[in-house]
Amino acid sequence: MTRKYEQRQRAEKVEETRRRIVEATVALHLDRGPAATSIAEVARRAGVQRRTVYNHFPNDASLFSACSAHWRARHPAPAPAAWPDLRDGLRELFAWYRETEPMTGNVLRDAELLPSLRGVIEPGLVAYLAVVRQALSRLSGGGRRVEVAVNVVTDLHVWRTLAALGDEQAAELAAELVEAARRGRPRRSARPGRP
């Protein structure tokens, strides 16, 4: 009986240490970004030795995966399948961007520098945004021009510009741009020698 109690206490302590490491890493990623976060700084913030961090997370990918799962659990993304129309989808996406922008921006920026981070976000955030874009394109009637317009208005950098309007007006303007792409016809280019 005593042995089981000790094993349970040890398992709880291990889990608590792991949680502290993940939370310290998430805080640093939020503040500085993954590329500027060192294991020494993670260990210091978590109150553990560097080797303890490596014992729990032997490589960057395992630490990035744990941080990603922790962040997603606290900031669930909206469900595109539940969106009744383009505007509702854009409003929910933009509200989520507003809530998660510092971390999302840092992660997308640093994924260009860190292959192990890119390996974590491609099946996660990048795949989610692809589903979002497919859903919004379908809600908008589809077609290549609509797909391109949806890709533009759902880009985080474009949202940052639109965000000055507030989520409601930003979603309205973005929807109008997508609808204009659906209605518009590409212009024929003038042939040489013809006006």
C-alpha positions in Angstrom: 0.0 0.0 0.0 2.8 2.4 0.9 4.6 1.7 -2.4 1.5 2.5 -4.5 1.1 5.8 -2.5 4.7 6.7 -3.2 4.4 5.8 -6.9 1.3 8.0 -7.1 3.1 10.9 -5.4 6.1 10.5 -7.7 3.9 10.5 -10.8 2.1 13.6 -9.5 5.4 15.4 -8.9 6.6 14.4 -12.4 3.4 15.7 -14.0 3.6 18.9 -12.0 7.2 19.5 -13.2 6.2 18.8 -16.8 3.3 21.3 -16.5 5.6 24.0 -15.1 8.1 23.4 -17.9 5.3 23.7 -20.5 3.8 26.8 -18.9 7.2 28.5 -18.7 7.9 27.7 -22.3 4.5 29.0 -23.5 5.0 32.2 -21.5 8.4 32.7 -23.2 7.0 31.9 -26.6 4.3 34.4 -26.1 6.7 37.1 -24.9 9.7 36.5 -27.2 8.8 33.8 -29.7 10.1 30.3 -30.0 13.2 31.2 -31.9 14.4 33.5 -29.0 13.5 31.1 -26.2 16.4 29.1 -24.7 16.2 25.9 -22.7 18.2 27.7 -20.0 15.6 30.4 -19.7 12.8 27.8 -19.7 14.5 25.9 -16.9 15.0 29.1 -14.9 11.4 30.1 -15.2 10.1 26.6 -14.4 12.4 26.4 -11.4 14.2 23.3 -12.6 17.6 22.3 -14.0 18.3 22.2 -17.8 18.7 18.5 -17.7 15.2 18.2 -16.1 13.8 20.0 -19.2 15.6 17.5 -21.4 14.5 14.6 -19.4 10.9 15.6 -20.0 11.4 16.9 -23.6 14.4 15.3 -25.3 14.1 17.5 -28.4 12.5 20.8 -29.6 9.7 19.0 -31.4 8.5 17.3 -28.3 8.5 20.5 -26.3 6.8 22.4 -29.2 4.1 19.7 -29.4 3.4 19.9 -25.7 3.2 23.7 -25.8 0.9 23.6 -28.8 -1.5 21.2 -27.1 -1.4 23.3 -23.9 -2.1 26.5 -25.9 -4.9 25.0 -28.0 -6.6 23.6 -24.9 -6.8 27.1 -23.4 -7.6 28.9 -26.7 -9.8 26.6 -28.7 -10.2 27.6 -32.4 -13.7 28.2 -33.8 -15.3 25.3 -35.6 -15.7 26.1 -39.3 -18.3 23.3 -39.8 -20.7 25.3 -37.5 -20.5 28.6 -39.5 -23.8 29.4 -41.2 -22.3 32.0 -43.5 -19.2 33.9 -44.6 -19.7 36.8 -42.2 -20.2 34.7 -39.1 -17.1 32.7 -40.0 -15.0 35.7 -40.5 -16.2 37.3 -37.3 -15.4 34.1 -35.3 -12.0 33.8 -37.0 -11.1 37.4 -36.4 -12.2 37.2 -32.7 -9.9 34.2 -32.3 -7.1 36.0 -34.1 -7.5 38.9 -31.7 -7.4 36.5 -28.7 -4.4 34.6 -29.9 -2.5 37.2 -32.1 0.7 37.5 -30.1 1.3 33.8 -30.0 0.0 33.0 -33.5 2.2 35.8 -34.9 5.3 34.6 -33.1 4.8 31.0 -34.1 4.1 31.8 -37.7 7.1 34.1 -37.9 9.5 31.7 -36.2 8.3 28.6 -38.1 10.3 30.0 -41.0 13.5 29.7 -38.9 12.8 26.5 -36.9 12.1 23.3 -38.9 11.1 21.5 -35.7 8.4 24.1 -35.1 7.3 24.0 -38.7 6.9 20.2 -38.3 4.5 20.9 -35.4 2.4 23.7 -36.8 2.0 22.3 -40.3 -0.4 19.5 -39.2 -1.8 21.9 -36.5 -2.3 25.6 -37.2 -1.5 25.5 -40.9 -3.9 22.6 -41.5 -6.6 24.3 -39.4 -6.3 27.5 -41.5 -6.6 25.4 -44.6 -9.9 23.9 -43.3 -11.1 27.5 -42.4 -10.3 28.7 -45.9 -12.0 25.8 -47.6 -15.1 26.4 -45.4 -15.2 30.1 -46.2 -14.7 29.5 -49.9 -17.5 27.0 -49.9 -19.8 29.4 -48.0 -18.9 32.1 -50.6 -19.8 30.0 -53.7 -16.3 28.7 -54.5 -14.2 29.3 -57.6 -10.6 30.3 -58.0 -11.1 34.0 -57.5 -13.1 33.4 -54.3 -10.4 31.0 -53.0 -7.7 33.6 -53.6 -9.8 36.4 -52.0 -10.5 34.2 -48.9 -6.7 33.4 -48.6 -6.0 37.1 -48.6 -8.6 38.2 -46.1 -7.8 35.3 -43.7 -4.1 36.0 -43.7 -2.9 37.1 -40.2 -1.0 40.1 -41.6 -4.1 41.3 -43.5 -6.2 40.8 -40.4 -3.8 43.0 -38.4 -4.5 45.8 -40.9 -8.3 45.2 -40.8 -8.3 44.9 -37.0 -8.1 48.7 -36.7 -11.8 48.6 -37.7 -12.9 46.3 -35.0 -13.9 42.7 -35.6 -17.4 43.4 -36.8 -16.4 46.0 -39.4 -13.3 44.0 -40.4 -15.4 40.9 -41.0 -17.9 43.0 -43.1 -15.1 44.6 -45.2 -13.5 41.2 -45.7 -16.8 39.6 -46.7 -17.4 42.4 -49.2 -14.0 41.8 -50.7 -14.7 38.1 -51.1 -18.1 38.8 -52.6 -16.6 41.3 -55.0 -14.2 38.6 -56.1 -17.1 36.2 -56.7 -19.1 38.8 -58.8 -16.2 40.3 -60.7 -14.9 39.2 -64.0 -11.3 39.3 -64.9 -10.5 42.1 -67.4 -9.1 41.1 -70.8 -5.7 42.5 -71.3 -5.3 44.8 -74.3 -3.6 43.3 -77.2 -0.5 45.1 -78.6 -1.6 47.7 -81.0 -5.2 47.9 -79.6 -6.5 50.3 -77.0 
